[in-house]
Amino acid sequence: MSGALIVIAATALVALGLGLSARRGRQMGLEQWTVGGRGFGFVLVFLLLAGEIYTTFTFLGGSGFAYGKGGPTYYILSYGALAYVISYWMLPPIWRYANERKLISQPDFFISKYESPALGVLVALVGIVALVPYLVLQFKGLGIIVEVASYGAVSRTLAIWIGAAVATSYVMVSGVHGSAWTAVLKDIAILAAALFLGIYLPLHYYGGYGEMFAAIQAAKPGFLALPPHGQSLAWFDSTVLLTALGFFMWPHSFGAVYTARHERVFRQNAIVLPLYQIILLFVFFVGFAAILQVPGLTGSNIDLSLFYLSRKTFSPWVLGMIGGAGVLTALVPGSMIMMTAATLTANNVYRAFRPSVSQDHVAIVAKWLVPVVALVSVWFTLQGGHTIVALLLMGYSFVTQLFPSLIMSLKRDNPVPREAAIAGICVGVAAVAATTLSNTSLAVLLPNAPDVVQDLNVGIVALILNIATILIVTVVVRAFSVRSEAAPHG
């Protein structure tokens, strides 16, 4: 057994031990299992949000996108900072409303705001559909990390099954507490790994950052800038906007808001978390450093750039420590996603058809749905070939369709009726699904349109259709309501 494999296995066992022990001294009812009894302070909420935000996407997708795409990579750096600005004002009222009513999940918020169980089921289904590719992203990254870091001793498929089993075990036992405890270990590991790799590799191979970028520019002129077509400025701006608006629309991120002890936690996090974005720069530097050192990676293989360069550079023991950090970036958000998907299914789909069941019954169903969610996601992981960034963008396009109805519900007098919220979400999701399943871009749909239109992210176009539908249905519903009230009553 290589040194790398020993370190990776030890990391996974430590994560499992932390996750299982997090249950100690607690009765895991539905509220405790999903939202931690609403007692997390600044540090745990910070680590939980960071645990969900900085995932295998950060570790592999960020470096892979830098390696394969160049300049467009910086959209990843931009949207998080914008999302944190939005969160400063958006999350406190969400927390207050949810805390007063003891809400458990994201669909509960929509049900309560719009007084519509049907809307709750719709939001739950959208969330589940979006979470599957996000969980696939984590398992895909986990498989890549373990296979490459173990020098092929553990196959990608076996690594995915083991990772799914580890996360499933501690999620069923400890719920969100297990995710929070393992997030502590994960954040320390990824911070150390990203800083070390992002500083050492450019210095080792190029002598500095300036020299590295000069070498890339000489070898691939214009690679470090936005291209004039495709992933151009129009794509960049629309993608940053889409992902910033959808940042906290992910059901597991939304649910993490409920865990806080007080609303000031979110304003503190909004101030501190943007600094955490700096980690992404060092991950990008690794991808850029790999361009000339491990050339020739294409397609989904660009996600391998970080570990191929690390394997070329370091001893197995060092590679194992890097791989261990990578494994944690998959396990922590993966566990949150599995728990959230199971909760949505049990609390907002199953319970919608059996409203008389008790909270304890729902908790049992949710816990036993965790392995089901894991099995479905593993199956999709073993079938797919998309890059990690492509998987994330697909999920973002879905969850962002919830944003217009959510943000309007925060107004004191919400002008949007439930019919308009349902119609808007349905139209937006249908547009995303149609373009995703057919692999269609605006350039294909509108071949004669100017480049600035053709390069827009399809998800932002779906969001525009969503908002237009909300406006139209709102006008129609109001007109119908006025007409009904004016009609003579016999």
ABEGO torsion letter per residue (X at the ends): XBAAAAAAAAAAAAAAAAAAAAABGBBBBAAAAAAGGGABBAAAAAAAAAAAABBAAAAAAAAAAAAAAEAAAAAAAAAAAAAAAAAAAAAAAAAAAAAAAGBABAAAAAAAAAGBAAAAAAAAAAAAAAAAAAAAAAAAAAAAAAAAAAGGABBAAAAAAAAAAAAAAAAAAAEAAAAAAAAAAAAAAAAAAAAAAAAAAAAAAAGEAAAAAAAAAAABBGAABBBABEBBAAAAAAAAAAAAAAAAABAAAAAAAAABABAAAAAAAAAAAAAAAAAAAAAAAAAAAAAAABBGBBEAAAAAAAAAAAAAABBAAAAAAAAAAAAAAAAAAAAAAAAAAAAAAAAAAAAAABAABBAAAAAAAAAAAAAAAAAAAAAAAAABABBAAAAAAAAAAAAAAAAAAAAAAABABBABBAAAAAAAAAAAAAAAAAAAAAGBBAAAABAABBAAAAABBAAAAAAAAAAAAAAAAAAAAAAAAAAAAABBBX
